[in-house]
Amino acid sequence: MDPALASLFEAVQEACAPGLWSRGVSLSRDLKPLVESRSADEIRLRLPVKDRPVAPLITLWPADAEWHCNCGSKDDPCAHVAAVVIALKAGRVAETGAETPVAGAAAQVIYRFSKAADGALQVERLLRRGQEITPLTSPLTSLVGGRQAGRTSGPPVAAAQADFAAEHALGAWAKRPGPSAPESSAIPTLLKALEDLQSCSYGEAPVRTSGRALTPRARIVDEGPGIRISSIRDASITERFRNGAVLRGGVLHPASSGGLTDEERRLLDGQGTWIAPERLPDFSARILPKLEDKIAIEIETQKLPREPGGPPRVLLYAEEITGEADDDLLAITPRIVYGSPPVAAQSSLARDIPAEQTQALRVQRELQIRVDQPLTLRGSAAAAWVDAHSTAWEIVGPGRARFETRGELTPRLSARELGSDGPELLELSLDFDLNGAKADAGRVIAAWKRGEERVPLLGGGWARLPKEWLK
């Protein structure tokens, strides 16, 4: 057995109450944990449990002798953690994609995305057990309930909460066998529901999903005596789908218009729109401010009427980076600008070079970065950086709202009776929210164990952990 896993086994056994350890021994014999993913640092497993439609997710960090289960139990470690470390030691776990699955191994719900003949994004739900893949031909709620109650035959299903959320997002399409193309209104909810799963593919390649919509970007340049405004085509987008989705960097995103009106969209369509010199004052005063509130615009002209520039100042442009490896990166780029709307120093008509140099030195001294050189931060470190500098510095761009700290989470513990002919059973659930915005409970506990102070909210933004309550 791997030394780190052996140490983790001993740590769990030592921390576990005798009764819970015995329960874990029993669970490890009756149930087979399914390994969702395994890396050098982390193992994620699902444990199908009778009378629980959602299989708890157990995350292990062997090198740190740390663990977490999202079952909501007040016991730490709980019986589910004990069961998986016992099963790992005994070799009674089901590996995803194994040629010969262990007896009693659970099936996993997987998602195959593809492009339909009419250009729509379509998805097919399947069950995978080892290397055997079969269609999911009935609603997941009926399938899991039927197999747990013995009404239908077949292996147990290690369903995640995200699988039920995806089924809800699909609605009537979930009842149809084979690939289905959801309506555009269902795409954001579906892609958001699946973003934490690692069981999605597009074509033959693994793919991730994100609920964060990609919005248009625009550029304004000189053209003759006037200017031209047009959309910027994102070269990193490799597929566009008719029902409102795009594929960029191995991640499926909803595609959003950014809330643009029909008139505003027509300005950007095709080659864009040429603005004659006599229309520039109206465009600058009436149209441009509304566009800038909705989408990012690169202004590369000096012809726009604007307020008096005044001295140069520093804007910190915050932009989220979406990539195949990580969807939680923030790039902060300091830029020296003049006026309102801001114009880059290089495009200013009357530059104050000594004042620009003073601002550049301030950036180096206080932020330890250089003007026009991006600083890349990840996750909670990015949120902490934005929080620490948002008062003294002017931070703009779509990344600010995504990494802004909005307050402290409130924990909410609730109980629900489970229907049963035997003894009364209660299912406890733990939720964290901030003014209606929720955070994933598993990520909250994991962040607290790692000593972090913040966790992302599901709808964007970050929140501080309720440290006193967690203690």
C-alpha positions in Angstrom: 0.0 0.0 0.0 1.2 3.5 -0.8 2.9 5.0 2.3 0.8 8.2 2.1 -2.4 6.1 1.9 -1.2 3.9 4.8 -0.6 7.1 6.9 -4.1 8.4 5.9 -5.7 5.1 6.9 -4.0 5.3 10.4 -5.0 8.9 10.8 -8.7 8.2 10.0 -8.8 5.2 12.2 -7.2 7.1 15.1 -9.6 10.0 14.7 -12.7 7.9 14.2 -15.0 7.0 17.1 -15.2 3.2 17.6 -18.9 3.0 16.6 -18.3 5.0 13.5 -15.3 2.9 12.5 -17.4 -0.3 12.9 -20.1 1.4 10.7 -17.4 2.1 8.1 -16.2 -1.5 8.2 -19.8 -2.6 7.5 -20.3 -0.1 4.7 -17.0 -1.0 3.0 -18.2 -4.7 2.8 -21.6 -3.9 1.5 -20.8 -0.9 -0.8 -18.1 -0.3 -3.4 -16.7 3.2 -3.6 -16.3 4.6 -7.1 -13.1 6.5 -7.8 -14.2 9.6 -9.8 -10.6 11.0 -10.2 -7.2 10.3 -8.9 -4.1 12.5 -9.0 -0.8 12.6 -7.1 -2.4 14.9 -4.5 -6.1 14.1 -4.4 -8.5 11.2 -4.7 -12.2 11.8 -5.2 -14.7 8.9 -4.6 -18.4 8.4 -4.6 -20.0 6.0 -2.1 -23.6 4.8 -3.1 -25.5 4.6 0.2 -28.9 3.0 0.6 -31.7 5.5 1.3 -29.6 8.4 0.0 -30.3 9.3 -3.7 -27.1 11.4 -3.8 -23.9 9.4 -3.3 -21.7 11.3 -0.9 -18.5 12.7 -2.4 -15.4 11.8 -0.3 -12.2 13.7 -1.1 -8.9 12.5 0.3 -5.5 14.3 0.4 -3.2 11.4 1.4 0.1 13.4 1.6 -1.5 15.8 4.0 -3.5 13.1 5.9 -6.7 15.2 5.3 -10.2 14.2 4.2 -13.6 15.6 3.5 -17.1 14.2 3.0 -20.0 16.3 1.7 -22.7 14.2 3.5 -23.3 17.0 6.1 -22.5 14.8 9.1 -21.2 16.5 12.3 -18.8 13.6 12.8 -15.3 14.2 11.4 -14.3 11.7 10.1 -17.7 10.2 9.3 -18.5 6.6 8.5 -18.2 7.3 4.8 -14.6 8.4 5.1 -13.9 5.4 7.2 -15.5 3.1 4.6 -13.5 4.4 1.7 -10.1 4.3 3.4 -10.9 0.7 4.5 -12.0 -0.2 0.9 -8.8 1.4 -0.5 -6.6 -0.6 1.8 -8.5 -3.8 0.9 -8.5 -3.0 -2.9 -12.3 -3.0 -3.0 -12.8 0.2 -4.9 -14.2 0.6 -8.4 -11.8 2.5 -10.7 -13.5 4.5 -13.5 -12.9 2.8 -16.8 -11.5 -0.4 -15.3 -11.5 -3.4 -17.7 -13.0 -5.7 -15.1 -15.1 -3.8 -12.5 -15.1 -5.3 -9.0 -18.3 -7.2 -7.9 -21.0 -4.8 -6.8 -19.3 -1.8 -8.4 -21.6 1.2 -9.0 -22.3 2.8 -12.4 -21.5 6.5 -13.0 -23.5 9.0 -15.0 -21.4 10.4 -17.9 -22.3 13.1 -20.5 -21.3 13.0 -24.2 -21.6 16.4 -25.9 -21.7 16.7 -29.7 -22.7 19.1 -32.5 -26.0 18.2 -34.1 -26.5 18.5 -37.9 -28.4 21.8 -37.4 -25.5 23.3 -35.4 -27.0 22.9 -31.9 -25.1 21.6 -28.9 -26.6 18.2 -27.9 -25.9 15.9 -25.0 -26.4 12.3 -24.3 -26.5 10.8 -20.8 -25.1 7.3 -20.3 -24.2 4.9 -17.5 -20.6 3.7 -17.3 -19.5 0.8 -15.2 -15.9 -0.2 -15.9 -15.6 -0.1 -19.6 -19.3 -1.0 -20.2 -21.4 1.9 -21.3 -25.2 1.7 -21.6 -27.8 4.4 -22.5 -29.7 6.1 -19.6 -33.2 5.5 -20.8 -35.2 6.6 -17.8 -35.2 9.6 -15.4 -32.4 9.4 -13.0 -34.7 9.9 -10.0 -36.7 6.8 -11.0 -33.6 4.7 -11.8 -31.8 5.4 -8.5 -35.0 5.0 -6.4 -36.0 1.8 -8.2 -32.6 0.1 -7.7 -32.3 1.2 -4.1 -35.7 -0.2 -3.3 -35.1 -3.4 -5.3 -37.9 -2.7 -7.8 -35.5 -2.8 -10.7 -32.4 -4.8 -11.3 -28.9 -3.6 -12.0 -25.9 -2.2 -10.2 -26.2 0.8 -7.9 -25.7 4.3 -9.4 -23.2 6.7 -7.8 -25.2 9.8 -8.7 -24.0 13.2 -7.7 -26.1 16.2 -6.8 -24.9 17.7 -10.1 -26.5 14.8 -12.0 -29.9 15.6 -10.5 -29.4 19.3 -11.2 -28.6 18.5 -14.8 -31.7 16.4 -15.1 -33.8 19.2 -13.8 -32.1 21.6 -16.3 -32.8 19.2 -19.2 -36.5 18.9 -18.2 -38.5 16.9 -20.8 -35.2 16.2 -22.7 -34.0 14.0 -19.8 -36.8 11.5 -20.7 -35.7 11.1 -24.3 -33.2 8.4 -25.2 -30.2 9.3 -27.3 -28.7 12.8 -27.9 -30.9 15.7 -27.2 -30.4 19.4 -28.0 -31.7 21.6 -25.1 -33.3 24.9 -25.8 -31.0 27.9 -25.4 -32.8 28.9 -22.2 -31.6 25.6 -20.6 -28.0 25.8 -21.6 -26.7 28.1 -18.8 -28.3 26.0 -16.1 -27.1 22.8 -17.6 -23.5 23.9 -18.0 -23.5 25.4 -14.5 -24.8 22.2 -13.0 -22.0 20.1 -14.6 -19.0 22.3 -14.0 -17.6 20.4 -11.0 -17.9 17.0 -12.7 -15.1 15.2 -14.6 -17.4 12.9 -16.5 -18.1 15.0 -19.6 -16.7 14.7 -23.1 -17.0 16.4 -26.5 -16.3 14.1 -29.4 -13.4 11.9 -28.1 -11.9 14.4 -25.8 -12.6 15.2 -22.1 -14.4 18.6 -21.7 -15.3 20.8 -18.8 -18.3 23.0 -18.5 -18.8 26.4 -16.9 -21.9 28.5 -16.1 -20.0 31.7 -16.8 -21.3 33.2 -20.0 -19.0 34.7 -22.6 -20.1 38.1 -23.7 -19.1 40.0 -26.9 -16.1 42.4 -27.0 -15.8 45.4 -29.2 -13.1 47.7 -30.7 -13.3 51.3 -31.8 -10.7 52.4 -34.4 -10.1 55.4 -36.8 -11.5 55.0 -40.3 -11.3 58.0 -42.6 -12.7 61.1 -41.0 -14.9 59.0 -38.7 -14.5 55.9 -36.6 -15.7 52.3 -36.8 -17.0 50.1 -34.0 -17.1 46.4 -34.5 -17.0 43.2 -32.5 -13.7 41.4 -31.8 -13.9 37.8 -32.8 -12.4 35.5 -30.1 -9.9 33.3 -31.9 -9.8 30.9 -28.9 -13.4 29.9 -29.5 -13.2 26.7 -31.5 -16.9 25.8 -31.8 -20.1 27.9 -31.8 -23.5 26.3 -31.3 -26.9 27.4 -32.5 -28.6 27.1 -29.1 -26.4 29.5 -27.3 -23.1 27.7 -26.3 -19.5 28.0 -27.3 -16.4 25.8 -26.8 -13.3 27.7 -25.7 -10.1 26.2 -24.4 -11.6 22.8 -23.7 -14.5 24.4 -21.7 -18.2 24.7 -22.8 -19.7 28.1 -21.9 -23.1 29.7 -22.4 -22.9 32.4 -25.0 -24.5 35.7 -23.9 -25.3 38.8 -25.8 -24.3 40.8 -22.7 -27.8 42.3 -22.5 -27.3 44.3 -25.7 -30.5 45.6 -27.4 -31.3 44.9 -31.0 -30.0 48.3 -32.0 -26.7 47.8 -30.1 -26.2 44.3 -31.7 -26.7 45.8 -35.1 -23.9 48.2 -34.4 -21.5 45.3 -34.0 -22.8 42.8 -36.6 -20.7 41.9 -39.6 -18.1 44.5 -40.3 -19.5 46.8 -37.6 -20.7 50.3 -38.1 -19.0 53.5 -39.4 -19.7 56.6 -37.3 -19.5 59.8 -39.3 -17.8 62.9 -37.7 -21.0 64.7 -37.1 -22.4 61.8 -35.2 -19.5 61.4 -32.8 -20.8 63.7 -30.0 -24.1 61.9 -29.8 -22.4 58.5 -30.0 -19.9 59.4 -27.3 -22.5 60.9 -25.0 -25.5 58.6 -25.5 -24.5 55.2 -27.0 -21.0 54.5 -25.8 -21.6 54.7 -22.1 -24.4 52.2 -22.3 -22.3 49.8 -24.3 -19.4 50.1 -21.8 -21.8 49.1 -19.0 -22.5 45.8 -20.8 -19.4 44.7 -22.7 -15.6 45.3 -22.8 -14.6 47.9 -25.4 -11.1 48.7 -26.6 -10.9 52.3 -27.7 -8.1 53.0 -30.2 -9.0 56.4 -31.4 -8.5 60.0 -30.3 -11.6 61.4 -32.1 -14.2 60.7 -29.4 -15.3 63.8 -27.5 -14.6 63.3 -23.8 -14.4 65.1 -20.5 -11.2 67.0 -19.8 -8.4 64.5 -19.3 -6.8 65.9 -16.2 -3.6 64.2 -14.9 -2.8 60.6 -15.7 -4.1 57.9 -13.4 -3.7 54.1 -13.0 -6.5 51.7 -13.9 -6.1 48.0 -12.8 -7.8 45.9 -15.5 -9.1 42.6 -14.1 -9.8 39.8 -16.5 -10.6 36.2 -15.7 -8.6 33.6 -17.6 -10.4 30.5 -18.9 -8.2 27.6 -19.9 -8.1 23.9 -20.1 -6.2 23.5 -16.9 -7.9 25.9 -14.6 -11.0 28.1 -14.7 -10.1 30.1 -11.6 -7.3 32.5 -12.7 -7.3 36.3 -12.6 -5.0 38.6 -14.6 -4.5 42.1 -13.2 -2.9 44.5 -15.6 -2.0 48.1 -14.6 -2.5 50.7 -17.3 -1.9 54.5 -17.3 -4.9 56.3 -18.7 -6.3 59.8 -19.2 -9.9 61.2 -19.2 -13.4 59.6 -19.1 -14.0 57.4 -20.9 -10.4 56.3 -20.2 -8.0 56.5 -23.1 -4.6 54.7 -23.0 -1.7 57.1 -22.4 -0.2 56.2 -25.7 -3.3 57.5 -27.5 -3.6 60.7 -25.4 -3.3 64.0 -27.3 -1.4 65.8 -24.5 0.7 63.5 -22.4 2.3 64.4 -19.0 5.4 62.1 -19.1 6.8 63.0 -15.7 3.4 62.4 -14.1 3.1 59.1 -15.9 6.5 58.1 -14.6 5.4 59.0 -11.1 2.4 56.7 -11.4 4.5 53.9 -12.8 6.9 54.1 -9.8 3.9 54.0 -7.5 2.7 50.8 -9.2 6.1 49.2 -8.7 6.5 50.4 -5.1 3.0 49.5 -3.8 2.0 46.6 -6.0 5.4 45.1 -6.9 4.4 44.8 -10.6 5.0 46.9 -13.7 2.7 48.9 -15.9 1.2 46.9 -18.8 2.6 43.6 -17.3 -0.2 41.3 -16.0 -0.1 39.7 -12.6 -1.7 36.3 -12.6 -3.4 35.1 -9.4 -5.4 31.9 -8.6 -8.5 31.3 -6.6 -8.7 32.6 -3.1 -5.4 34.5 -3.5 -7.0 36.5 -6.4 -10.1 37.3 -4.3 -7.9 38.4 -1.4 -5.8 40.6 -3.7 -8.9 42.3 -5.1 -10.3 42.8 -1.6 -7.0 44.3 -0.3 -6.6 46.8 -3.2 -10.1 47.8 -4.2 -10.1 50.9 -1.9 -6.8 52.4 -2.8 -6.9 51.5 -6.5 -9.4 51.7 -9.3 -10.0 48.1 -10.4 -12.2 47.7 -13.5 -13.1 44.9 -16.0 -15.2 41.8 -15.8 -12.8 40.0 -13.5 -13.5 42.4 -10.6 -17.1 41.2 -10.1 -16.0 37.6 -10.5 -13.4 37.8 -7.7 -15.0 40.5 -5.5 -15.5 39.5 -1.8 -19.1 40.2 -0.9 -19.2 39.5 2.8 -19.2 36.5 5.2 -21.1 33.3 4.6 -24.0 32.2 6.8 -24.3 28.5 7.6 -27.7 26.8 7.5 -28.3 23.3 8.8 -31.6 21.7 7.8 -33.1 18.2 8.4 -35.5 16.2 6.1 -37.4 13.1 6.9 -36.7 10.1 4.7 -39.7 8.0 3.7 -39.2 4.5 5.1 -41.2 1.6 6.6 -38.6 1.2 9.3 -37.3 3.5 12.0 -37.6 7.2 11.4 -34.6 8.5 9.4 -33.5 12.1 9.1 -31.2 13.5 6.3 -29.2 16.4 7.5 -28.0 19.0 4.9 -25.6 21.8 5.4 -25.7 24.9 3.2 -23.8 28.2 3.1 -25.2 31.3 1.6 -24.7 35.1 1.4 -27.8 37.1 0.7 -29.2 34.3 -1.4 -26.0 33.4 -3.2 -24.8 29.9 -2.3 -21.4 28.4 -1.9 -20.7 24.7 -2.3 -20.5 23.2 1.2 -17.7 20.8 0.2 -15.5 23.6 -1.0 -16.2 25.6 2.2 -15.1 22.8 4.5 -12.1 22.0 2.2 -11.0 25.6 2.1 -11.3 25.8 5.9 -9.2 22.7 6.4 -6.5 24.2 4.1 -6.4 27.4 6.2 -8.0 29.6 3.4 -10.2 32.6 4.3 -12.5 32.7 1.2 -14.5 30.5 -1.0 -16.2 31.1 -4.4 -19.9 31.7 -4.6 -21.8 29.6 -7.2 -23.1 32.7 -9.1 -19.8 34.6 -9.1 -17.9 36.5 -6.5 -16.3 35.3 -3.3 -17.3 35.2 0.4 -15.4 35.0 3.6 -15.6 31.8 5.6 -17.6 31.8 8.9 -14.5 30.9 10.9 -16.0 31.1 14.3 -18.9 28.8 13.4 -16.5 26.3 11.7 -14.3 26.1 14.8 
